[in-house]
Amino acid sequence: MMMTERLNAGVKKYVEDGKRKQQEEQARRNLMKTKRFDTIAAHGLYGMEDAMNNQDSIMEPLTVSPAQHFENSDHLEAALSYLTPAWGYTRIHNPSLHYLEGTLAMLEGYGFSGETTAAMTGSGMGAIFMATNPFLENSVSGVNFVADAKCYGGTFMLFNERYGRERDIDVRWVQDTSNIDAWTTMIDGNTRFIYVEMPSNPSLTVVDLERLADLAHDHGIPLIVDSTLTTPALMRPICHGADIVVHSISKAIGGSGSAIAGVIVSRNNIPSKVGSDDMLENFAGYVKLWPMRDHGTALSPLSAHFILNDLRTLRTRVDVMSKNAIKVAEFLDQHEGVEAVHYPGLPSNAGYEVASKYMWLVDGDENGAGVNRYGHLMGFIVRGGEQAARKVLDKLELIWRATDLGRHKSVAVIPAISTHQQQGDEGRELAAIPSNLIRLSVGMEHPDDIIVDLKKALH
């Protein structure tokens, strides 16, 4: 990055203009951080002054142009040196993405006293890759990271195949994630980060985030959390010590199912044994402007526009789906055709106590009283083995058969033959995913109708 003292007067003018714009936006951010979660989701960074520069529209701009026009060469130089706010080229930045990133950063940081920053990616896997790869660059012999074995199948393949097999990075899988000692024994001087899903997909296991964050920080490494299944409406890991959070936005955050997207949200000044000062000070901002620029994992502006509209009703949707899910889980838990139900909201679940510590509906119920919500996803094991599970899945008439989750509509899938198929028998055994496990994402239908569909299928 160029030093400002080496710039000519014209470039310095744009730098000063940029500082003023940043101050104005920070004032807007500070104002919105005094509001409640639903208000932030509805308004985000976009205010009335922004509207005056956007044909007075009360909606954020949808900027589909891939490139920005510059007033002159001085403006071009200042912008492409990252010395003044600009968007330049949509692979690097874009106005539509900017408002979405600002809103998600505030929602994920809701209740956190420090600053948070977000970077959108073209998919959830893009977010996971960009959140982990910077810590693994310039790897030397013995470099490793410690990860949740019960993670999503795509995450397993990235870690096991792309990092482990192709780059010879030591991936240390933790099976008993609820046991902090199991994590502790995996860490050594070459460990770069800890990675966990909370809750995991599709086993719905949970971990004590505060203890795991303390463990990571004791070793000078960051804790990275995939909290796709909770969304900021139920849990914000940064408030519990996490350094970096990733989401597959395509799930409950983008509940209409209109777009594929991911996001990285980081707090300022994360711990790490590697990386520049700029990277550690503002990880998401650094990743967005530098590695993502070169890896090309950008999100399209149209997708950002769809997601911004979905985001406005996030808390309400997650509340409804969670209330529906507990009713469905209680039904399945009592059904003779079901061996076991994995849902952290059931008191019989091994993770119930820990889940109850962390999973709360943001800002409480309609009266403002604190209330636990345990999310929309569950897994249940069908009695009778793989063929019995296939028959149940095939009989569903209301619940869609799809490798998706977090939608308005309920969807179900057998992970062993879909989302976790490629990791093989050994990988599925590591993740404790039997062939008769059905993953069910409960939507916003009336719960009685979902239960009727399941009852017919299990008959």
C-alpha positions as CSV (number, residue, x, y, z in Angstrom):
1,M,0.0,0.0,0.0
2,M,1.3,3.5,-0.9
3,M,2.4,5.9,1.7
4,T,0.3,9.1,1.6
5,E,3.3,11.4,1.8
6,R,4.4,10.1,-1.6
7,L,1.1,11.0,-3.3
8,N,0.4,14.1,-5.3
9,A,-2.1,16.8,-4.1
10,G,-4.9,15.5,-6.3
11,V,-4.7,12.0,-4.9
12,K,-4.4,13.3,-1.3
13,K,-7.7,15.2,-1.9
14,Y,-9.5,11.9,-2.6
15,V,-7.8,10.4,0.5
16,E,-9.2,13.2,2.7
17,D,-12.6,12.9,1.1
18,G,-12.5,9.2,1.8
19,K,-11.7,9.8,5.5
20,R,-14.7,12.1,5.8
21,K,-17.0,9.5,4.2
22,Q,-15.6,6.8,6.5
23,Q,-16.3,9.0,9.5
24,E,-19.9,9.6,8.3
25,E,-20.4,5.9,7.9
26,Q,-18.9,5.1,11.3
27,A,-21.4,7.6,12.8
28,R,-24.2,5.8,11.1
29,R,-22.8,2.5,12.4
30,N,-22.6,3.8,15.9
31,L,-26.2,5.0,15.7
32,M,-27.5,1.7,14.4
33,K,-25.6,-0.2,17.1
34,T,-27.9,1.5,19.7
35,K,-30.9,-0.1,18.0
36,R,-32.5,-3.5,18.6
37,F,-31.7,-6.5,16.4
38,D,-34.8,-6.3,14.2
39,T,-34.3,-2.6,13.6
40,I,-30.7,-3.3,12.5
41,A,-31.9,-6.1,10.2
42,A,-34.5,-3.8,8.6
43,H,-32.3,-0.7,8.1
44,G,-28.7,-1.7,8.3
45,L,-26.1,0.8,7.1
46,Y,-28.4,2.4,4.6
47,G,-29.8,5.7,5.8
48,M,-31.6,8.7,4.5
49,E,-28.4,10.5,3.4
50,D,-27.5,7.4,1.4
51,A,-30.9,7.5,-0.2
52,M,-30.3,11.1,-1.4
53,N,-27.3,9.8,-3.4
54,N,-29.3,6.9,-4.8
55,Q,-32.2,8.6,-6.6
56,D,-33.9,9.0,-3.2
57,S,-34.7,5.3,-3.1
58,I,-35.5,3.8,0.3
59,M,-34.0,0.5,-0.8
60,E,-30.2,-0.1,-1.1
61,P,-28.8,0.1,-4.6
62,L,-28.6,-2.9,-6.8
63,T,-25.4,-2.1,-8.7
64,V,-24.9,-4.8,-11.4
65,S,-22.2,-3.0,-13.3
66,P,-18.9,-4.9,-12.9
67,A,-16.8,-1.8,-12.8
68,Q,-16.7,1.7,-11.4
69,H,-16.0,4.9,-13.4
70,F,-13.4,7.3,-11.8
71,E,-13.4,11.0,-12.1
72,N,-9.7,11.2,-13.1
73,S,-6.4,9.5,-12.7
74,D,-6.0,10.8,-9.1
75,H,-9.3,9.2,-8.1
76,L,-8.2,6.0,-9.8
77,E,-4.9,5.9,-8.0
78,A,-6.4,6.6,-4.6
79,A,-9.1,4.0,-5.0
80,L,-7.0,1.2,-6.4
81,S,-4.4,1.8,-3.6
82,Y,-7.2,1.2,-1.1
83,L,-6.6,4.7,0.3
84,T,-10.2,6.0,-0.2
85,P,-13.5,4.2,-0.1
86,A,-14.5,2.9,-3.6
87,W,-15.6,-0.3,-5.2
88,G,-13.6,-0.3,-8.4
89,Y,-14.4,-3.8,-9.6
90,T,-17.1,-6.2,-8.3
91,R,-14.6,-9.0,-7.9
92,I,-13.1,-6.8,-5.1
93,H,-16.1,-4.8,-3.9
94,N,-19.5,-3.5,-4.9
95,P,-22.1,-1.1,-3.3
96,S,-24.7,-3.8,-3.0
97,L,-22.3,-6.1,-1.1
98,H,-21.2,-3.2,1.0
99,Y,-24.6,-2.6,2.6
100,L,-25.1,-6.3,3.1
101,E,-21.7,-6.8,4.7
102,G,-22.2,-3.8,7.0
103,T,-25.6,-5.1,8.2
104,L,-24.3,-8.7,8.8
105,A,-21.3,-7.4,10.7
106,M,-23.6,-5.5,13.0
107,L,-26.0,-8.4,13.5
108,E,-23.2,-10.9,14.2
109,G,-21.6,-8.4,16.6
110,Y,-24.9,-7.5,18.3
111,G,-24.1,-7.4,22.0
112,F,-20.4,-7.3,21.5
113,S,-18.6,-4.2,22.7
114,G,-15.9,-4.3,20.0
115,E,-15.9,-3.8,16.3
116,T,-16.8,-6.5,13.8
117,T,-16.3,-6.6,10.0
118,A,-17.8,-8.8,7.3
119,A,-16.8,-10.1,3.9
120,M,-19.3,-11.7,1.6
121,T,-18.3,-14.8,-0.5
122,G,-19.9,-16.6,-3.4
123,S,-20.9,-19.6,-1.2
124,G,-20.6,-21.0,2.3
125,M,-17.7,-23.1,1.2
126,G,-16.0,-20.0,-0.2
127,A,-16.3,-18.5,3.3
128,I,-14.8,-21.5,5.0
129,F,-11.9,-21.6,2.5
130,M,-11.2,-17.9,2.8
131,A,-11.5,-18.0,6.6
132,T,-9.0,-20.8,7.0
133,N,-6.5,-20.7,4.1
134,P,-4.7,-17.5,5.2
135,F,-3.5,-19.3,8.3
136,L,-2.1,-22.2,6.3
137,E,-0.1,-20.3,3.7
138,N,3.7,-20.8,3.7
139,S,3.1,-24.0,5.5
140,V,6.1,-25.8,6.9
141,S,6.4,-29.4,8.0
142,G,4.2,-30.2,11.0
143,V,1.7,-27.4,10.4
144,N,-1.8,-28.5,11.6
145,F,-5.2,-27.4,12.7
146,V,-7.8,-29.0,14.9
147,A,-11.3,-29.5,13.6
148,D,-14.8,-30.8,14.4
149,A,-15.1,-34.3,12.9
150,K,-18.9,-34.0,12.8
151,C,-18.8,-31.1,10.4
152,Y,-20.7,-30.6,7.1
153,G,-19.6,-32.9,4.3
154,G,-18.2,-30.1,2.1
155,T,-16.1,-28.8,5.0
156,F,-14.8,-32.4,5.6
157,M,-13.7,-32.7,1.9
158,L,-12.0,-29.3,1.9
159,F,-10.1,-30.1,5.0
160,N,-9.4,-33.7,4.4
161,E,-8.7,-33.7,0.6
162,R,-7.7,-30.2,-0.4
163,Y,-5.7,-29.4,2.7
164,G,-4.7,-32.8,4.0
165,R,-4.1,-34.9,0.9
166,E,-3.2,-32.2,-1.7
167,R,-1.1,-29.9,0.6
168,D,0.0,-32.3,3.2
169,I,-1.4,-30.3,6.1
170,D,-2.1,-32.3,9.2
171,V,-5.8,-32.2,9.9
172,R,-6.5,-33.3,13.5
173,W,-10.1,-34.4,13.9
174,V,-11.9,-34.3,17.2
175,Q,-14.8,-36.8,17.5
176,D,-15.9,-36.1,21.1
177,T,-16.3,-32.3,20.6
178,S,-18.1,-31.8,23.9
179,N,-14.9,-32.9,25.8
180,I,-12.5,-30.0,26.0
181,D,-9.7,-32.4,26.9
182,A,-10.2,-34.0,23.5
183,W,-9.4,-30.7,21.9
184,T,-6.5,-29.9,24.2
185,T,-4.6,-33.1,23.4
186,M,-4.6,-32.3,19.7
187,I,-2.9,-28.8,20.0
188,D,0.8,-28.3,19.7
189,G,3.2,-25.5,18.8
190,N,2.4,-25.9,15.0
191,T,-1.4,-25.6,15.4
192,R,-2.7,-22.7,13.4
193,F,-6.4,-22.6,14.5
194,I,-9.4,-24.4,16.0
195,Y,-12.4,-24.9,13.8
196,V,-15.9,-26.0,15.1
197,E,-19.5,-26.1,14.0
198,M,-22.0,-25.0,16.6
199,P,-24.3,-26.9,16.4
200,S,-22.9,-29.4,13.9
201,N,-24.5,-30.5,10.7
202,P,-26.2,-33.1,10.7
203,S,-25.4,-34.5,14.2
204,L,-26.5,-31.4,16.1
205,T,-23.7,-31.7,18.6
206,V,-22.7,-28.7,20.7
207,V,-19.6,-27.4,22.4
208,D,-18.9,-25.0,25.2
209,L,-17.7,-22.0,23.1
210,E,-16.3,-20.0,26.0
211,R,-14.1,-22.9,27.1
212,L,-13.0,-23.6,23.6
213,A,-12.2,-19.9,22.9
214,D,-10.1,-19.8,26.2
215,L,-8.3,-22.9,25.0
216,A,-7.5,-21.4,21.6
217,H,-6.4,-18.1,23.1
218,D,-4.2,-19.8,25.7
219,H,-2.3,-21.2,22.7
220,G,-2.3,-17.9,20.8
221,I,-4.5,-19.2,18.0
222,P,-7.9,-18.1,16.7
223,L,-11.2,-19.9,17.2
224,I,-13.2,-20.2,14.0
225,V,-16.9,-21.1,14.3
226,D,-19.4,-22.1,11.7
227,S,-22.8,-21.1,13.2
228,T,-24.9,-21.5,10.1
229,L,-27.5,-23.4,12.0
230,T,-28.2,-20.8,14.6
231,T,-27.8,-17.5,12.6
232,P,-27.2,-14.3,14.6
233,A,-30.8,-14.5,15.7
234,L,-30.0,-17.4,18.2
235,M,-26.3,-17.2,18.9
236,R,-23.4,-14.8,18.2
237,P,-20.1,-16.7,18.8
238,I,-18.0,-13.6,18.9
239,C,-19.9,-12.6,22.1
240,H,-18.6,-15.8,23.6
241,G,-14.9,-15.4,22.6
242,A,-14.8,-16.6,19.0
243,D,-12.5,-14.7,16.7
244,I,-14.0,-15.5,13.3
245,V,-17.5,-16.7,12.3
246,V,-18.6,-18.2,9.0
247,H,-22.1,-18.8,7.7
248,S,-23.6,-20.4,4.6
249,I,-25.9,-17.5,3.9
250,S,-27.8,-19.8,1.5
251,K,-29.5,-21.4,4.6
252,A,-31.7,-19.7,7.1
253,I,-30.3,-16.2,6.7
254,G,-31.3,-16.3,3.0
255,G,-34.4,-18.2,3.8
256,S,-36.2,-17.6,0.5
257,G,-33.7,-19.9,-1.3
258,S,-33.0,-17.3,-4.0
259,A,-29.2,-17.2,-3.7
260,I,-26.1,-19.0,-2.8
261,A,-23.7,-17.0,-0.6
262,G,-21.4,-17.1,2.4
263,V,-20.0,-14.6,4.8
264,I,-16.9,-14.2,7.1
265,V,-17.4,-12.0,10.1
266,S,-14.4,-11.2,12.4
267,R,-13.7,-9.2,15.4
268,N,-10.7,-6.8,15.4
269,N,-7.3,-7.9,16.7
270,I,-7.5,-11.6,16.5
271,P,-4.7,-13.9,17.9
272,S,-2.5,-15.8,15.5
273,K,1.0,-17.3,15.1
274,V,1.1,-16.2,11.4
275,G,-0.1,-13.2,9.3
276,S,0.6,-9.5,8.9
277,D,-0.5,-6.9,11.4
278,D,-3.2,-5.8,8.9
279,M,-4.6,-9.3,8.8
280,L,-4.8,-9.7,12.5
281,E,-6.2,-6.2,13.1
282,N,-9.1,-6.6,10.6
283,F,-9.2,-10.1,9.3
284,A,-12.4,-10.0,7.2
285,G,-11.4,-6.6,5.7
286,Y,-7.9,-7.9,4.9
287,V,-9.3,-11.1,3.3
288,K,-11.8,-9.2,1.2
289,L,-9.3,-6.7,-0.3
290,W,-6.3,-9.0,-0.7
291,P,-6.6,-12.9,-0.8
292,M,-10.3,-12.8,-2.1
293,R,-9.3,-10.4,-4.8
294,D,-6.9,-13.0,-6.2
295,H,-8.9,-16.2,-5.4
296,G,-12.0,-14.7,-7.0
297,T,-14.6,-15.9,-4.5
298,A,-16.8,-12.8,-4.9
299,L,-20.6,-12.8,-4.5
300,S,-22.8,-11.4,-7.3
301,P,-24.7,-8.1,-6.5
302,L,-28.0,-9.7,-7.4
303,S,-27.5,-12.4,-4.8
304,A,-26.6,-9.7,-2.3
305,H,-29.9,-7.8,-3.1
306,F,-32.0,-11.0,-2.5
307,I,-30.2,-11.7,0.8
308,L,-30.7,-8.2,2.1
309,N,-34.4,-8.6,1.6
310,D,-34.4,-12.0,3.4
311,L,-32.4,-10.6,6.2
312,R,-35.0,-8.1,7.3
313,T,-37.3,-10.9,8.7
314,L,-34.5,-13.2,10.1
315,R,-35.4,-13.1,13.8
316,T,-39.1,-13.7,13.1
317,R,-38.5,-16.6,10.7
318,V,-36.0,-18.3,13.0
319,D,-38.3,-18.0,15.9
320,V,-41.2,-19.6,14.0
321,M,-39.1,-22.4,12.6
322,S,-37.5,-23.1,16.0
323,K,-40.9,-23.4,17.7
324,N,-42.1,-25.7,14.9
325,A,-39.0,-27.8,15.2
326,I,-39.3,-28.6,18.9
327,K,-42.9,-29.9,18.3
328,V,-41.7,-32.1,15.4
329,A,-38.7,-33.3,17.5
330,E,-41.0,-34.2,20.4
331,F,-43.2,-36.2,18.0
332,L,-40.3,-38.1,16.5
333,D,-38.8,-38.8,19.9
334,Q,-42.0,-40.7,20.9
335,H,-42.5,-42.6,17.6
336,E,-41.8,-46.3,17.7
337,G,-40.3,-46.2,14.2
338,V,-37.5,-43.8,15.3
339,E,-34.4,-45.1,17.2
340,A,-33.1,-41.7,18.2
341,V,-33.6,-38.0,17.6
342,H,-30.7,-35.5,17.4
343,Y,-32.0,-32.2,18.5
344,P,-30.4,-30.0,21.2
345,G,-33.8,-28.7,22.4
346,L,-34.8,-32.1,23.8
347,P,-34.0,-32.4,27.5
348,S,-32.9,-36.0,26.8
349,N,-30.2,-34.8,24.3
350,A,-26.6,-35.0,25.6
351,G,-26.0,-31.4,24.6
352,Y,-29.2,-29.9,26.0
353,E,-27.5,-28.1,28.9
354,V,-24.8,-26.5,26.8
355,A,-27.2,-25.6,24.0
356,S,-29.4,-23.9,26.7
357,K,-26.4,-21.9,27.7
358,Y,-25.8,-20.4,24.3
359,M,-28.9,-20.6,22.1
360,W,-31.3,-17.8,23.0
361,L,-33.8,-15.9,20.8
362,V,-32.2,-12.5,20.4
363,D,-34.0,-9.8,22.4
364,G,-36.4,-12.4,23.9
365,D,-40.0,-13.2,23.2
366,E,-42.8,-10.7,22.4
367,N,-42.6,-9.5,26.0
368,G,-38.9,-9.2,26.0
369,A,-38.4,-12.2,28.3
370,G,-35.4,-14.4,27.6
371,V,-36.3,-17.6,25.9
372,N,-34.3,-20.6,24.5
373,R,-34.7,-21.5,20.9
374,Y,-32.8,-24.5,19.4
375,G,-33.0,-23.9,15.7
376,H,-34.8,-25.5,12.8
377,L,-32.5,-28.5,12.0
378,M,-32.6,-32.0,13.5
379,G,-31.6,-35.6,12.6
380,F,-33.5,-38.8,13.3
381,I,-32.4,-42.4,13.0
382,V,-35.0,-44.6,11.4
383,R,-35.5,-48.0,13.0
384,G,-34.8,-50.8,10.5
385,G,-31.6,-49.6,8.8
386,E,-30.8,-47.9,5.5
387,Q,-33.7,-49.3,3.4
388,A,-36.2,-48.3,6.0
389,A,-34.8,-44.8,6.0
390,R,-35.0,-44.7,2.2
391,K,-38.7,-45.8,2.3
392,V,-39.5,-43.0,4.8
393,L,-37.8,-40.4,2.7
394,D,-39.5,-41.6,-0.5
395,K,-43.0,-41.4,1.2
396,L,-42.8,-37.8,2.1
397,E,-45.4,-35.7,0.3
398,L,-45.2,-32.3,2.0
399,I,-41.5,-32.3,3.0
400,W,-39.2,-31.8,0.0
401,R,-36.3,-34.2,-0.7
402,A,-33.4,-31.8,-1.2
403,T,-29.8,-31.1,0.0
404,D,-30.7,-27.8,1.5
405,L,-31.8,-26.4,4.8
406,G,-33.1,-23.3,6.5
407,R,-35.9,-22.7,4.0
408,H,-39.4,-21.5,4.5
409,K,-40.3,-25.0,3.2
410,S,-39.4,-28.1,5.1
411,V,-36.7,-30.3,3.4
412,A,-35.2,-33.7,4.3
413,V,-32.3,-35.7,3.0
414,I,-30.2,-38.8,3.9
415,P,-26.7,-37.4,4.5
416,A,-25.0,-40.8,3.9
417,I,-26.1,-40.8,0.3
418,S,-25.9,-37.0,-0.3
419,T,-24.2,-34.3,1.7
420,H,-21.7,-36.7,3.2
421,Q,-21.5,-39.3,0.5
422,Q,-18.1,-38.3,-0.9
423,Q,-16.2,-38.6,2.4
424,G,-16.7,-42.4,2.3
425,D,-17.4,-45.0,4.9
426,E,-14.4,-44.1,7.0
427,G,-15.2,-40.4,7.0
428,R,-18.8,-41.0,7.9
429,E,-17.8,-43.3,10.7
430,L,-15.5,-40.6,12.0
431,A,-18.4,-38.1,11.9
432,A,-20.9,-40.7,13.4
433,I,-23.3,-40.5,10.4
434,P,-25.2,-43.8,10.0
435,S,-26.9,-44.8,6.8
436,N,-30.4,-44.6,8.4
437,L,-30.0,-41.0,9.6
438,I,-32.5,-38.5,8.0
439,R,-31.6,-34.8,8.3
440,L,-34.8,-32.7,8.6
441,S,-34.9,-28.9,8.3
442,V,-38.3,-27.7,9.6
443,G,-39.8,-24.7,7.8
444,M,-42.6,-22.3,8.4
445,E,-45.5,-24.6,7.6
446,H,-48.0,-25.4,10.4
447,P,-46.2,-28.0,12.6
448,D,-49.3,-30.2,12.6
449,D,-49.1,-30.6,8.8
450,I,-45.4,-31.5,9.0
451,I,-46.1,-34.1,11.7
452,V,-48.9,-35.6,9.6
453,D,-46.5,-36.0,6.7
454,L,-43.9,-37.7,8.9
455,K,-46.5,-39.9,10.5
456,K,-47.6,-41.2,7.1
457,A,-44.1,-41.8,6.0
458,L,-43.1,-43.7,9.2
459,H,-46.2,-45.9,9.0
